[in-house]
């Protein structure tokens, strides 16, 4: 995932595009050379050239990280109470702390790095003006 945004000509606030595209050529095929956007802060509508559109991070990796931090302990507790997992054994091996910390961050880094690749791909090439 990634988010396509541009910055308002009037107040420089971030304006999000509701379209998704792999790169600017793909975006050009979907919207043309210019896209008309209204700033949510100052309500000004302007035409923006697609070279002014940039890809940025979404909050999804952070969201996944927080969800994993909340869900994994619950899951471990559930598995332990139902006898699928022996927490005492894992605790003995020091693995529980590892599971609680390593798994959420592994999720975070996996999603975040795939997002970085998509962002780089989009921002790398500009279309001819
Ligand atoms: Zn504005």
Backbone and ligand atoms as CSV (ligand in chain L), in Angstrom:
chain,resi,resn,atom,element,x,y,z
A,1,UNK,N,N,0.832,-1.195,0.000
A,1,UNK,CA,C,0.000,0.000,0.000
A,1,UNK,C,C,0.867,1.245,0.000
A,2,UNK,N,N,0.327,2.268,-0.576
A,2,UNK,CA,C,0.935,3.592,-0.517
A,2,UNK,C,C,-0.180,4.597,-0.740
A,3,UNK,N,N,0.143,5.852,-0.484
A,3,UNK,CA,C,-0.865,6.884,-0.608
A,3,UNK,C,C,-0.359,7.905,-1.619
A,4,UNK,N,N,-1.236,8.343,-2.527
A,4,UNK,CA,C,-0.842,9.375,-3.477
A,4,UNK,C,C,-1.344,10.720,-2.975
A,5,UNK,N,N,-0.420,11.678,-2.885
A,5,UNK,CA,C,-0.778,12.991,-2.371
A,5,UNK,C,C,-0.133,14.098,-3.207
A,6,UNK,N,N,-0.664,15.300,-3.030
A,6,UNK,CA,C,-0.009,16.487,-3.557
A,6,UNK,C,C,-0.196,17.573,-2.503
A,7,UNK,N,N,0.463,18.715,-2.714
A,7,UNK,CA,C,0.366,19.777,-1.711
A,7,UNK,C,C,-0.341,20.984,-2.284
A,8,UNK,N,N,-1.282,21.503,-1.533
A,8,UNK,CA,C,-2.138,22.619,-1.963
A,8,UNK,C,C,-1.311,23.830,-2.390
A,9,UNK,N,N,-1.646,24.392,-3.565
A,9,UNK,CA,C,-0.952,25.586,-4.065
A,9,UNK,C,C,-1.182,26.789,-3.164
A,10,UNK,N,N,-2.294,26.778,-2.476
A,10,UNK,CA,C,-2.693,27.918,-1.662
A,10,UNK,C,C,-2.138,27.852,-0.242
A,11,UNK,N,N,-2.363,26.732,0.458
A,11,UNK,CA,C,-1.979,26.660,1.870
A,11,UNK,C,C,-0.959,25.559,2.176
A,12,UNK,N,N,-0.530,24.838,1.154
A,12,UNK,CA,C,0.480,23.784,1.278
A,12,UNK,C,C,0.064,22.595,2.144
A,13,UNK,N,N,-1.226,22.453,2.379
A,13,UNK,CA,C,-1.709,21.266,3.093
A,13,UNK,C,C,-1.638,20.059,2.176
A,14,UNK,N,N,-1.568,18.904,2.796
A,14,UNK,CA,C,-1.522,17.662,2.025
A,14,UNK,C,C,-2.923,17.353,1.482
A,15,UNK,N,N,-3.006,17.049,0.183
A,15,UNK,CA,C,-4.281,16.637,-0.418
A,15,UNK,C,C,-4.108,15.205,-0.932
A,16,UNK,N,N,-4.971,14.329,-0.503
A,16,UNK,CA,C,-4.883,12.932,-0.928
A,16,UNK,C,C,-5.651,12.686,-2.215
A,17,UNK,N,N,-5.108,11.805,-3.055
A,17,UNK,CA,C,-5.807,11.386,-4.272
A,17,UNK,C,C,-6.531,10.089,-3.970
A,18,UNK,N,N,-7.736,9.966,-4.479
A,18,UNK,CA,C,-8.467,8.737,-4.217
A,18,UNK,C,C,-8.139,7.636,-5.215
A,19,UNK,N,N,-7.253,7.949,-6.171
A,19,UNK,CA,C,-6.842,6.969,-7.174
A,19,UNK,C,C,-5.625,6.199,-6.670
A,20,UNK,N,N,-5.444,5.029,-7.267
A,20,UNK,CA,C,-4.205,4.318,-7.014
A,20,UNK,C,C,-3.552,3.998,-8.350
A,21,UNK,N,N,-2.241,4.090,-8.381
A,21,UNK,CA,C,-1.512,3.814,-9.608
A,21,UNK,C,C,-0.134,3.298,-9.241
A,22,UNK,N,N,0.398,2.405,-10.073
A,22,UNK,CA,C,1.722,1.860,-9.792
A,22,UNK,C,C,2.825,2.880,-10.014
A,23,UNK,N,N,2.648,3.688,-11.076
A,23,UNK,CA,C,3.613,4.750,-11.361
A,23,UNK,C,C,2.886,5.887,-12.070
A,24,UNK,N,N,3.642,6.941,-12.444
A,24,UNK,CA,C,2.983,8.119,-13.031
A,24,UNK,C,C,2.389,7.827,-14.409
A,25,UNK,N,N,2.994,6.913,-15.142
A,25,UNK,CA,C,2.447,6.547,-16.460
A,25,UNK,C,C,1.060,5.909,-16.272
A,26,UNK,N,N,0.989,5.065,-15.281
A,26,UNK,CA,C,-0.272,4.406,-14.928
A,26,UNK,C,C,-1.310,5.451,-14.491
A,27,UNK,N,N,-0.875,6.418,-13.687
A,27,UNK,CA,C,-1.762,7.492,-13.222
A,27,UNK,C,C,-2.228,8.354,-14.394
A,28,UNK,N,N,-1.295,8.624,-15.321
A,28,UNK,CA,C,-1.611,9.428,-16.507
A,28,UNK,C,C,-2.713,8.752,-17.334
A,29,UNK,N,N,-2.640,7.428,-17.434
A,29,UNK,CA,C,-3.658,6.681,-18.179
A,29,UNK,C,C,-5.022,6.765,-17.489
A,30,UNK,N,N,-4.999,6.884,-16.167
A,30,UNK,CA,C,-6.256,6.924,-15.415
A,30,UNK,C,C,-6.871,8.319,-15.321
A,31,UNK,N,N,-6.038,9.358,-15.154
A,31,UNK,CA,C,-6.592,10.697,-14.931
A,31,UNK,C,C,-6.178,11.732,-15.976
A,32,UNK,N,N,-5.219,11.407,-16.838
A,32,UNK,CA,C,-4.706,12.387,-17.782
A,32,UNK,C,C,-3.513,13.119,-17.194
A,33,UNK,N,N,-3.101,14.250,-17.808
A,33,UNK,CA,C,-1.923,14.978,-17.335
A,33,UNK,C,C,-2.191,15.788,-16.074
A,34,UNK,N,N,-3.425,16.250,-15.959
A,34,UNK,CA,C,-3.784,17.075,-14.803
A,34,UNK,C,C,-4.925,16.460,-14.018
A,35,UNK,N,N,-4.885,16.698,-12.721
A,35,UNK,CA,C,-5.959,16.203,-11.881
A,35,UNK,C,C,-6.499,17.390,-11.070
A,36,UNK,N,N,-7.819,17.492,-11.029
A,36,UNK,CA,C,-8.457,18.591,-10.321
A,36,UNK,C,C,-8.748,18.168,-8.883
A,37,UNK,N,N,-8.181,18.905,-7.930
A,37,UNK,CA,C,-8.339,18.532,-6.526
A,37,UNK,C,C,-8.759,19.710,-5.668
A,38,UNK,N,N,-9.582,19.427,-4.679
A,38,UNK,CA,C,-10.018,20.460,-3.744
A,38,UNK,C,C,-9.349,20.215,-2.397
A,39,UNK,N,N,-8.737,21.263,-1.898
A,39,UNK,CA,C,-8.056,21.176,-0.606
A,39,UNK,C,C,-9.101,21.099,0.513
A,40,UNK,N,N,-8.900,20.164,1.440
A,40,UNK,CA,C,-9.881,20.010,2.516
A,40,UNK,C,C,-9.736,21.106,3.578
A,41,UNK,N,N,-8.583,21.763,3.608
A,41,UNK,CA,C,-8.366,22.826,4.594
A,41,UNK,C,C,-8.919,24.168,4.132
A,42,UNK,N,N,-8.483,24.618,2.932
A,42,UNK,CA,C,-8.860,25.968,2.489
A,42,UNK,C,C,-9.929,25.960,1.399
A,43,UNK,N,N,-10.368,24.759,0.983
A,43,UNK,CA,C,-11.458,24.609,0.016
A,43,UNK,C,C,-11.144,25.137,-1.382
A,44,UNK,N,N,-9.875,25.375,-1.678
A,44,UNK,CA,C,-9.496,25.859,-2.999
A,44,UNK,C,C,-9.367,24.671,-3.947
A,45,UNK,N,N,-9.919,24.819,-5.142
A,45,UNK,CA,C,-9.781,23.773,-6.148
A,45,UNK,C,C,-8.761,24.220,-7.182
A,46,UNK,N,N,-7.817,23.356,-7.448
A,46,UNK,CA,C,-6.781,23.653,-8.437
A,46,UNK,C,C,-6.522,22.435,-9.304
A,47,UNK,N,N,-5.924,22.707,-10.459
A,47,UNK,CA,C,-5.474,21.631,-11.335
A,47,UNK,C,C,-4.014,21.359,-10.981
A,48,UNK,N,N,-3.712,20.100,-10.755
A,48,UNK,CA,C,-2.339,19.732,-10.427
A,48,UNK,C,C,-1.781,18.793,-11.478
A,49,UNK,N,N,-0.582,19.103,-11.954
A,49,UNK,CA,C,0.067,18.197,-12.897
A,49,UNK,C,C,0.454,16.926,-12.146
A,50,UNK,N,N,0.334,15.801,-12.823
A,50,UNK,CA,C,0.598,14.534,-12.131
A,50,UNK,C,C,2.054,14.388,-11.658
A,51,UNK,N,N,2.975,15.197,-12.217
A,51,UNK,CA,C,4.351,15.172,-11.693
A,51,UNK,C,C,4.435,15.778,-10.291
A,52,UNK,N,N,3.386,16.540,-9.908
A,52,UNK,CA,C,3.332,17.121,-8.569
A,52,UNK,C,C,2.767,16.125,-7.547
A,53,UNK,N,N,2.245,15.025,-8.080
A,53,UNK,CA,C,1.688,13.987,-7.204
A,53,UNK,C,C,2.829,13.080,-6.746
A,54,UNK,N,N,2.903,12.867,-5.452
A,54,UNK,CA,C,3.951,11.980,-4.926
A,54,UNK,C,C,3.331,10.849,-4.097
A,55,UNK,N,N,4.048,9.751,-4.032
A,55,UNK,CA,C,3.612,8.623,-3.218
A,55,UNK,C,C,4.236,8.747,-1.835
A,56,UNK,N,N,3.434,8.530,-0.802
A,56,UNK,CA,C,3.949,8.566,0.577
A,56,UNK,C,C,3.425,7.354,1.354
A,57,UNK,N,N,3.912,7.254,2.574
A,57,UNK,CA,C,3.488,6.150,3.441
A,57,UNK,C,C,2.040,6.288,3.891
A,58,UNK,N,N,1.434,5.157,4.154
A,58,UNK,CA,C,0.110,5.139,4.769
A,58,UNK,C,C,0.327,4.841,6.257
A,59,UNK,N,N,-0.752,4.827,7.029
A,59,UNK,CA,C,-0.604,4.490,8.439
A,59,UNK,C,C,-0.733,2.972,8.646
A,60,UNK,N,N,-0.926,2.222,7.538
A,60,UNK,CA,C,-1.159,0.776,7.648
A,60,UNK,C,C,-0.037,0.021,8.388
A,61,UNK,N,N,1.259,0.237,8.055
A,61,UNK,CA,C,2.276,-0.516,8.806
A,61,UNK,C,C,2.214,-0.264,10.310
A,62,UNK,N,N,2.003,1.000,10.703
A,62,UNK,CA,C,1.899,1.334,12.128
A,62,UNK,C,C,0.663,0.685,12.754
A,63,UNK,N,N,-0.426,0.694,11.982
A,63,UNK,CA,C,-1.683,0.100,12.435
A,63,UNK,C,C,-1.510,-1.399,12.670
A,64,UNK,N,N,-0.848,-2.054,11.730
A,64,UNK,CA,C,-0.581,-3.495,11.838
A,64,UNK,C,C,0.289,-3.766,13.061
A,65,UNK,N,N,1.284,-2.912,13.263
A,65,UNK,CA,C,2.168,-3.057,14.425
A,65,UNK,C,C,1.367,-2.991,15.721
A,66,UNK,N,N,0.520,-1.981,15.844
A,66,UNK,CA,C,-0.289,-1.827,17.064
A,66,UNK,C,C,-1.273,-2.972,17.249
A,67,UNK,N,N,-1.912,-3.378,16.138
A,67,UNK,CA,C,-2.857,-4.498,16.212
A,67,UNK,C,C,-2.153,-5.780,16.631
A,68,UNK,N,N,-0.970,-6.010,16.057
A,68,UNK,CA,C,-0.218,-7.221,16.389
A,68,UNK,C,C,0.190,-7.209,17.854
A,69,UNK,N,N,0.571,-6.036,18.366
A,69,UNK,CA,C,0.967,-5.914,19.775
A,69,UNK,C,C,-0.222,-6.243,20.687
A,70,UNK,N,N,-1.429,-5.912,20.237
A,70,UNK,CA,C,-2.627,-6.179,21.036
A,70,UNK,C,C,-3.112,-7.622,20.842
A,71,UNK,N,N,-3.142,-8.073,19.593
A,71,UNK,CA,C,-3.752,-9.377,19.284
A,71,UNK,C,C,-2.880,-10.570,19.676
A,72,UNK,N,N,-1.579,-10.482,19.444
A,72,UNK,CA,C,-0.713,-11.644,19.716
A,72,UNK,C,C,-0.767,-12.106,21.183
A,73,UNK,N,N,-0.692,-11.200,22.174
A,73,UNK,CA,C,-0.826,-11.682,23.564
A,73,UNK,C,C,-2.170,-12.368,23.825
A,74,UNK,N,N,-3.251,-11.832,23.220
A,74,UNK,CA,C,-4.585,-12.431,23.382
A,74,UNK,C,C,-4.592,-13.834,22.759
A,75,UNK,N,N,-4.000,-13.936,21.572
A,75,UNK,CA,C,-3.910,-15.214,20.864
A,75,UNK,C,C,-3.101,-16.232,21.677
A,76,UNK,N,N,-1.983,-15.791,22.212
A,76,UNK,CA,C,-1.148,-16.682,23.028
A,76,UNK,C,C,-1.918,-17.121,24.275
A,77,UNK,N,N,-2.626,-16.184,24.890
A,77,UNK,CA,C,-3.420,-16.492,26.078
A,77,UNK,C,C,-4.490,-17.532,25.733
A,78,UNK,N,N,-5.156,-17.325,24.586
A,78,UNK,CA,C,-6.212,-18.230,24.132
A,78,UNK,C,C,-5.651,-19.629,23.866
A,79,UNK,N,N,-4.548,-19.682,23.134
A,79,UNK,CA,C,-3.925,-20.968,22.802
A,79,UNK,C,C,-3.460,-21.696,24.056
A,80,UNK,N,N,-2.979,-20.921,25.024
A,80,UNK,CA,C,-2.497,-21.496,26.281
A,80,UNK,C,C,-3.651,-22.059,27.105
A,81,UNK,N,N,-4.737,-21.278,27.221
A,81,UNK,CA,C,-5.897,-21.726,28.007
A,81,UNK,C,C,-6.543,-22.955,27.394
A,82,UNK,N,N,-6.498,-23.064,26.078
A,82,UNK,CA,C,-7.121,-24.196,25.407
A,82,UNK,C,C,-6.150,-25.356,25.162
A,83,UNK,N,N,-4.977,-25.216,25.717
A,83,UNK,CA,C,-4.009,-26.306,25.666
A,83,UNK,C,C,-3.313,-26.508,24.329
A,84,UNK,N,N,-3.397,-25.525,23.432
A,84,UNK,CA,C,-2.699,-25.663,22.151
A,84,UNK,C,C,-1.228,-25.275,22.260
A,85,UNK,N,N,-0.946,-24.517,23.310
A,85,UNK,CA,C,0.389,-23.953,23.453
A,85,UNK,C,C,0.764,-24.042,24.922
A,86,UNK,N,N,1.970,-24.435,25.196
A,86,UNK,CA,C,2.403,-24.489,26.580
A,86,UNK,C,C,3.280,-23.276,26.890
A,87,UNK,N,N,2.636,-22.260,27.486
A,87,UNK,CA,C,3.348,-21.008,27.753
A,87,UNK,C,C,4.509,-21.211,28.723
A,88,UNK,N,N,4.332,-22.100,29.699
A,88,UNK,CA,C,5.407,-22.348,30.654
A,88,UNK,C,C,6.679,-22.813,29.951
A,89,UNK,N,N,6.469,-23.642,28.945
A,89,UNK,CA,C,7.604,-24.166,28.187
A,89,UNK,C,C,8.291,-23.034,27.414
A,90,UNK,N,N,7.451,-22.184,26.771
A,90,UNK,CA,C,8.002,-21.064,25.993
A,90,UNK,C,C,8.690,-20.058,26.925
A,91,UNK,N,N,8.045,-19.809,28.065
A,91,UNK,CA,C,8.620,-18.884,29.045
A,91,UNK,C,C,9.994,-19.371,29.486
A,92,UNK,N,N,10.066,-20.679,29.696
A,92,UNK,CA,C,11.309,-21.290,30.125
A,92,UNK,C,C,12.402,-21.021,29.097
A,93,UNK,N,N,12.029,-21.020,27.850
A,93,UNK,CA,C,13.000,-20.787,26.781
A,93,UNK,C,C,13.171,-19.299,26.427
A,94,UNK,N,N,12.466,-18.465,27.133
A,94,UNK,CA,C,12.573,-17.030,26.850
A,94,UNK,C,C,11.930,-16.647,25.526
A,95,UNK,N,N,11.136,-17.547,24.983
A,95,UNK,CA,C,10.568,-17.318,23.661
A,95,UNK,C,C,9.336,-16.439,23.628
A,96,UNK,N,N,8.657,-16.348,24.772
A,96,UNK,CA,C,7.420,-15.577,24.799
A,96,UNK,C,C,7.674,-14.097,24.537
A,97,UNK,N,N,8.685,-13.561,25.200
A,97,UNK,CA,C,9.044,-12.154,24.990
A,97,UNK,C,C,9.408,-11.950,23.516
A,98,UNK,N,N,10.136,-12.904,23.005
A,98,UNK,CA,C,10.525,-12.847,21.595
A,98,UNK,C,C,9.322,-12.825,20.677
A,99,UNK,N,N,8.342,-13.686,20.980
A,99,UNK,CA,C,7.129,-13.754,20.155
A,99,UNK,C,C,6.350,-12.451,20.230
A,100,UNK,N,N,6.280,-11.886,21.437
A,100,UNK,CA,C,5.489,-10.670,21.638
A,100,UNK,C,C,6.124,-9.466,20.964
A,101,UNK,N,N,7.435,-9.481,20.845
A,101,UNK,CA,C,8.120,-8.324,20.264
A,101,UNK,C,C,8.516,-8.581,18.817
A,102,UNK,N,N,9.091,-9.742,18.558
A,102,UNK,CA,C,9.624,-10.026,17.224
A,102,UNK,C,C,8.513,-10.121,16.171
A,103,UNK,N,N,7.421,-10.807,16.476
A,103,UNK,CA,C,6.361,-11.001,15.477
A,103,UNK,C,C,5.733,-9.664,15.041
A,104,UNK,N,N,5.304,-8.788,15.980
A,104,UNK,CA,C,4.744,-7.505,15.517
A,104,UNK,C,C,5.716,-6.700,14.667
A,105,UNK,N,N,6.993,-6.667,15.087
A,105,UNK,CA,C,7.959,-5.879,14.320
A,105,UNK,C,C,8.299,-6.528,12.985
A,106,UNK,N,N,8.236,-7.852,12.944
A,106,UNK,CA,C,8.464,-8.551,11.671
A,106,UNK,C,C,7.356,-8.183,10.685
A,107,UNK,N,N,6.115,-8.158,11.178
A,107,UNK,CA,C,4.979,-7.713,10.360
A,107,UNK,C,C,5.215,-6.288,9.870
A,108,UNK,N,N,5.586,-5.424,10.821
A,108,UNK,CA,C,5.778,-4.012,10.519
A,108,UNK,C,C,6.832,-3.821,9.429
A,109,UNK,N,N,7.990,-4.471,9.599
A,109,UNK,CA,C,9.079,-4.273,8.639
A,109,UNK,C,C,8.755,-4.873,7.273
A,110,UNK,N,N,8.022,-5.987,7.255
A,110,UNK,CA,C,7.653,-6.602,5.985
A,110,UNK,C,C,6.724,-5.679,5.197
A,111,UNK,N,N,5.693,-5.176,5.871
A,111,UNK,CA,C,4.721,-4.314,5.197
A,111,UNK,C,C,5.362,-2.985,4.822
A,112,UNK,N,N,6.135,-2.437,5.750
A,112,UNK,CA,C,6.786,-1.157,5.537
A,112,UNK,C,C,7.782,-1.208,4.377
A,113,UNK,N,N,8.524,-2.298,4.251
A,113,UNK,CA,C,9.512,-2.370,3.173
A,113,UNK,C,C,8.845,-2.594,1.818
A,114,UNK,N,N,7.698,-3.297,1.793
A,114,UNK,CA,C,7.003,-3.454,0.513
A,114,UNK,C,C,6.385,-2.116,0.106
A,115,UNK,N,N,5.956,-1.335,1.109
A,115,UNK,CA,C,5.422,0.004,0.852
A,115,UNK,C,C,6.535,0.917,0.303
A,116,UNK,N,N,7.713,0.823,0.906
A,116,UNK,CA,C,8.857,1.617,0.444
A,116,UNK,C,C,9.174,1.345,-1.023
A,117,UNK,N,N,9.108,0.081,-1.427
A,117,UNK,CA,C,9.382,-0.301,-2.818
A,117,UNK,C,C,8.366,0.346,-3.752
A,118,UNK,N,N,7.074,0.312,-3.351
A,118,UNK,CA,C,6.010,0.899,-4.173
A,118,UNK,C,C,6.170,2.414,-4.265
A,119,UNK,N,N,6.570,3.041,-3.170
A,119,UNK,CA,C,6.770,4.492,-3.137
A,119,UNK,C,C,7.925,4.887,-4.059
A,120,UNK,N,N,9.025,4.141,-3.965
A,120,UNK,CA,C,10.196,4.403,-4.808
A,120,UNK,C,C,9.833,4.248,-6.285
A,121,UNK,N,N,9.077,3.198,-6.597
A,121,UNK,CA,C,8.673,2.927,-7.981
A,121,UNK,C,C,7.853,4.086,-8.536
A,122,UNK,N,N,6.931,4.602,-7.725
A,122,UNK,CA,C,6.071,5.693,-8.182
A,122,UNK,C,C,6.860,6.992,-8.345
A,123,UNK,N,N,7.677,7.330,-7.355
A,123,UNK,CA,C,8.362,8.625,-7.342
A,123,UNK,C,C,9.557,8.701,-8.286
A,124,UNK,N,N,10.047,7.550,-8.707
A,124,UNK,CA,C,11.228,7.461,-9.555
A,124,UNK,C,C,11.065,8.178,-10.901
A,125,UNK,N,N,9.938,7.957,-11.563
A,125,UNK,CA,C,9.779,8.465,-12.926
A,125,UNK,C,C,8.740,9.587,-13.010
A,126,UNK,N,N,9.124,10.600,-13.767
A,126,UNK,CA,C,8.153,11.670,-14.036
A,126,UNK,C,C,7.763,11.568,-15.499
A,127,UNK,N,N,6.520,11.976,-15.809
A,127,UNK,CA,C,6.080,11.951,-17.194
A,127,UNK,C,C,6.587,13.216,-17.886
A,128,UNK,N,N,6.644,13.188,-19.231
A,128,UNK,CA,C,7.081,14.374,-19.987
A,128,UNK,C,C,5.986,15.437,-19.926
A,129,UNK,N,N,6.409,16.683,-19.642
A,129,UNK,CA,C,5.421,17.773,-19.566
A,129,UNK,C,C,5.340,18.501,-20.899
L,1,ZN,ZN,ZN,-5.300,24.506,0.793
